[in-house]
């Protein structure tokens, strides 16, 4: 079990690294690939790549149950949102730095939490409320190019819109996450990619040169396809909360890669936002990791003895640890049963 956990942590970090490469690499490719076309190629690369992996997957019976008709509303919503979000992101990258976009992507935490609260009535802890405030404050700082004149960055706004779309998409995907992972990623990639491709054609974009098409497809396979694939593999062992905590390092890896390889300049606004975002992200990690707690409760059992007309109650208490959102858990109890004899 220990080895499985270590492997799962490695998968979660690998998923974060793969996705982190997306920002700086896409920024470079956008010099030769138009935004909506870029979004289409990224998702098509993910869908085709994971689909091909599934063809060679030996134990298909253990891949999970296929999607059903009841899953259709969430599946369609997931695909539509995955068409819109990367288009917003690619256009945003044209007007802001890769480092800014990487950090602003963490606003997805806020969007996911708010939508879960308002739409799906999920509870939010006090710690997470603090994290939401800090991430929002950091995002606001990053969204203004000149704080003295409050000049708004349209590139930042588009990245934030992408994060909001992915926040809603996270809540939709959560409803079908127990299904066949290969099927989910393949459908998401191919249909979202085709949708973005239609948008690119309507807006008059053109196919880029062959080498840039291949580069974008390969980037999509790694940054979107394998990132999601390894994320879900980690989730199967660690659970959603811990996996998302490890995955929170992705924006900071993306920002580091942007400074190292793209030589993007550090600004005062960026450094201030970085510190606040780090603090907010750290609180998110703490909130997701502190899910273990113990409690004590009593079960009362009433039963009747044959040959007698009396009942009595056996009460017992026990302490156990569990984890899950809002304290949800499942466990078995053992009872010591005393044998009673009927008198007279």
C-alpha positions in Angstrom: 0.0 0.0 0.0 2.9 2.3 0.8 4.4 1.9 -2.7 1.0 2.6 -4.2 0.7 5.9 -2.3 4.2 6.9 -3.3 3.4 6.1 -7.0 0.1 8.0 -6.7 1.9 11.1 -5.3 4.4 10.9 -8.2 1.4 10.7 -10.7 -0.2 13.8 -9.1 3.0 15.8 -9.4 3.6 14.5 -12.9 0.1 15.6 -13.9 0.9 19.1 -12.5 4.2 19.3 -14.4 2.6 18.2 -17.7 -0.1 20.9 -17.4 2.4 23.5 -16.3 4.2 23.1 -19.6 1.0 24.2 -21.4 1.4 28.0 -20.7 4.9 28.8 -21.9 4.8 26.2 -24.7 1.4 27.6 -26.0 2.8 31.1 -25.7 5.6 30.2 -28.1 3.3 28.3 -30.5 0.8 31.1 -30.7 3.3 33.0 -32.8 2.5 30.6 -35.6 -0.9 29.1 -34.6 -4.0 31.2 -34.2 -5.8 31.0 -30.8 -9.0 29.0 -31.6 -7.0 26.7 -33.8 -4.5 26.2 -31.0 -7.3 25.3 -28.6 -8.6 22.8 -31.1 -5.3 21.1 -31.7 -4.5 20.8 -28.0 -7.8 19.0 -27.2 -7.6 16.9 -30.4 -4.1 15.8 -29.3 -5.4 14.8 -25.9 -8.4 12.9 -27.3 -6.6 11.1 -30.0 -3.6 10.2 -27.8 -5.7 8.8 -24.9 -8.0 7.0 -27.4 -4.9 5.3 -28.9 -3.7 4.3 -25.4 -7.0 2.7 -24.7 -6.7 0.6 -27.9 -3.6 -1.0 -26.4 -5.0 -1.2 -22.8 -5.1 -4.9 -22.0 -7.5 -5.0 -19.1 -10.4 -3.1 -20.7 -13.0 -4.8 -18.3 -11.4 -2.9 -15.4 -11.3 0.5 -17.0 -14.7 1.4 -15.4 -18.3 1.5 -16.5 -19.2 3.3 -19.7 -21.2 6.6 -19.6 -25.0 6.2 -19.5 -27.9 8.2 -20.8 -28.3 9.7 -17.3 -24.7 11.1 -17.6 -25.6 12.9 -20.9 -26.4 16.4 -19.5 -23.1 16.5 -17.5 -21.1 15.0 -20.5 -22.5 17.6 -22.9 -21.9 20.4 -20.4 -18.3 19.2 -19.9 -17.6 19.2 -23.6 -19.2 22.6 -24.3 -17.3 24.3 -21.4 -14.1 22.6 -22.7 -14.7 24.2 -26.1 -15.1 27.7 -24.6 -12.4 27.6 -21.9 -9.3 27.0 -23.9 -10.3 29.5 -26.6 -10.6 32.1 -23.9 -7.2 31.0 -22.5 -5.4 31.1 -25.9 -6.8 34.6 -26.7 -5.8 35.7 -23.2 -2.2 34.5 -23.7 -2.0 36.8 -26.7 -2.4 39.8 -24.4 -0.8 38.8 -21.2 2.4 37.0 -20.1 2.7 33.3 -19.7 3.6 33.8 -16.0 0.5 35.9 -15.4 -1.7 33.4 -17.1 -0.2 30.6 -15.0 -1.0 32.2 -11.7 -4.4 33.4 -12.9 -5.3 29.9 -13.7 -5.5 29.3 -9.9 -8.7 31.4 -10.0 -10.2 28.1 -11.0 -10.1 27.2 -7.3 -12.4 30.1 -6.6 -14.7 29.4 -9.5 -15.0 25.7 -8.6 -15.7 26.4 -4.9 -18.3 29.1 -5.6 -20.2 27.0 -8.2 -20.1 24.0 -5.9 -21.6 26.2 -3.1 -24.2 28.1 -5.1 -25.3 25.4 -7.7 -24.6 22.1 -6.0 -25.0 23.3 -2.3 -21.7 22.0 -1.1 -20.2 23.3 2.1 -17.1 25.6 2.1 -14.9 25.6 5.2 -13.7 28.9 6.9 -10.1 28.1 5.7 -11.3 27.8 2.1 -13.1 31.1 2.4 -9.9 32.8 3.4 -8.1 31.1 0.5 -10.8 32.2 -1.9 -10.3 35.8 -0.8 -6.5 35.7 -1.2 -6.6 34.0 -4.6 -9.3 36.6 -5.7 -7.1 39.5 -4.4 -4.0 38.1 -6.2 -6.0 37.7 -9.4 -7.3 41.3 -9.1 -3.7 42.6 -8.8 -2.6 40.6 -11.8 -5.6 41.9 -13.8 -4.4 45.5 -13.8 -1.4 46.5 -15.9 -1.0 49.8 -14.1 -2.3 50.0 -10.6 -1.8 53.8 -10.4 -4.2 54.4 -13.3 -6.2 51.1 -12.9 -5.6 50.1 -16.5 -7.4 46.8 -16.9 -5.7 43.9 -18.7 -8.0 42.3 -21.2 -5.7 39.3 -21.5 -6.1 38.7 -17.7 -9.9 39.0 -18.0 -9.9 36.3 -20.8 -7.8 34.0 -18.6 -10.2 34.5 -15.7 -13.1 33.7 -17.9 -11.4 30.5 -18.9 -10.8 29.6 -15.2 -14.5 30.2 -14.5 -15.5 27.9 -17.4 -13.2 25.2 -16.1 -14.6 25.7 -12.6 -18.0 24.9 -13.8 -16.6 22.1 -15.9 -14.9 20.6 -12.8 -18.3 20.4 -11.1 -19.9 18.7 -14.2 -17.0 16.2 -14.6 -17.1 15.4 -10.9 -20.6 13.9 -11.5 -19.3 11.4 -14.0 -15.8 10.8 -12.6 -16.5 7.2 -11.6 -17.0 6.2 -15.2 -14.5 4.9 -17.7 -11.6 7.4 -17.6 -10.4 6.6 -21.1 -13.8 7.2 -22.5 -14.2 10.6 -20.6 -10.9 12.0 -21.7 -11.3 10.7 -25.3 -14.8 12.2 -25.7 -13.7 15.4 -24.0 -10.6 15.8 -26.2 -12.2 14.9 -29.6 -15.5 16.7 -29.3 -14.1 19.8 -27.6 -11.3 19.9 -30.2 -13.8 19.6 -33.0 -15.9 22.4 -31.4 -12.9 24.7 -31.2 -12.0 23.8 -34.8 -15.5 24.9 -36.0 -15.0 28.2 -34.1 -11.6 28.7 -35.7 -13.1 28.2 -39.1 -16.1 30.6 -38.5 -13.6 33.2 -37.3 -11.5 32.8 -40.5 -8.5 31.1 -39.0 -6.3 28.8 -41.1 -4.5 25.6 -40.5 -0.9 26.3 -39.5 2.1 24.7 -41.2 2.4 20.9 -40.7 5.2 21.1 -38.1 3.2 23.5 -35.9 0.2 21.2 -36.2 2.2 18.3 -35.0 3.8 20.3 -32.2 0.4 21.5 -30.9 -1.1 18.0 -31.1 1.9 16.6 -29.1 1.6 19.4 -26.5 -2.1 18.6 -26.2 -1.4 14.9 -25.6 1.0 15.7 -22.8 -0.4 18.9 -21.3 -4.1 17.9 -21.5 -4.4 14.2 -22.2 -1.6 12.7 -20.0 -2.1 15.4 -17.3 -5.8 14.4 -16.9 -4.9 10.7 -17.1 -2.2 10.8 -14.4 -4.4 13.0 -12.3 -7.2 10.4 -12.2 -4.7 7.6 -11.6 -3.5 9.5 -8.5 -7.1 10.3 -7.5 -8.0 6.6 -7.4 -5.4 6.1 -4.6 -5.1 9.5 -2.8 -8.7 10.7 -3.3 -9.8 13.9 -4.9 -8.8 16.3 -2.0 -5.2 15.2 -1.7 -4.7 14.9 -5.4 -5.9 18.5 -6.0 -3.5 19.6 -3.2 -0.5 18.2 -5.0 -1.8 19.5 -8.3 -1.9 23.1 -6.9 1.8 23.4 -7.7 1.1 23.5 -11.5 0.7 27.4 -11.8 3.9 28.0 -10.0 5.9 25.5 -12.1 4.4 27.3 -15.2 5.4 30.7 -13.9 9.0 29.4 -13.2 9.2 27.9 -16.7 8.1 31.2 -18.2 10.8 33.2 -16.5 13.5 30.7 -17.3 12.7 29.9 -20.9 10.7 33.0 -22.1 12.8 35.5 -20.1 9.6 37.3 -19.0 10.3 40.3 -16.7 9.4 40.3 -13.0 7.2 43.3 -12.0 6.3 44.6 -8.6 2.6 43.7 -9.2 3.6 40.2 -10.2 5.7 39.6 -7.1 3.0 41.0 -4.8 0.4 38.8 -6.4 2.8 35.8 -6.3 3.2 36.0 -2.5 -0.6 36.4 -2.0 -1.3 33.5 -4.4 1.2 31.3 -2.7 -0.4 32.0 0.7 -3.9 31.3 -0.7 -2.8 28.1 -2.4 -1.0 26.9 0.8 -4.3 27.4 2.7 -6.1 25.3 0.0 -3.5 22.5 0.5 -4.0 22.7 4.3 -7.8 22.7 3.9 -7.7 19.6 1.7 -5.2 17.7 3.8 -6.9 18.3 7.2 -9.8 16.1 6.5 -9.0 13.4 9.0 -10.6 13.6 12.4 -12.0 11.4 15.1 -15.3 11.4 16.8 -17.2 9.3 19.2 -20.9 8.2 19.0 -23.2 5.7 20.4 -25.4 3.1 18.6 -28.5 1.8 20.3 -29.8 -1.6 19.3 -33.2 -3.0 20.4 -34.0 -6.7 20.1 -36.5 -9.2 21.4 -35.7 -12.7 22.9 -37.7 -15.7 21.9 -39.7 -17.1 24.7 -39.9 -13.7 26.4 -41.8 -10.5 25.9 -39.1 -8.1 26.9 -36.8 -5.9 24.9 -33.6 -4.2 26.0 -31.0 -1.8 24.5 -27.3 -2.4 24.0 -25.4 0.8 23.7 -21.8 1.1 22.7 -19.4 3.8 21.7 -16.3 3.8 19.7 -13.8 6.1 18.1 -12.7 5.9 14.5 -11.0 8.1 11.9 -12.5 8.9 8.6 -12.2 11.5 5.8 -14.5 12.9 3.2 -16.4 16.1 2.4 -18.5 17.3 5.3 -17.6 14.2 7.3 -19.2 11.6 5.0 -17.9 8.1 5.7 -18.7 4.4 5.5 -17.5 1.8 8.0 -18.4 -1.5 9.7 -19.1 -1.9 13.4 -18.6 -4.9 15.5 -20.8 -5.6 18.6 -20.2 -7.7 21.6 -23.5 -9.7 22.0 -24.3 -11.0 25.5 -26.4 -14.2 25.6 -29.4 -13.9 27.8 -31.3 -16.8 29.3 -35.1 -16.7 29.8 -36.1 -17.2 33.5 -39.2 -18.8 34.8 
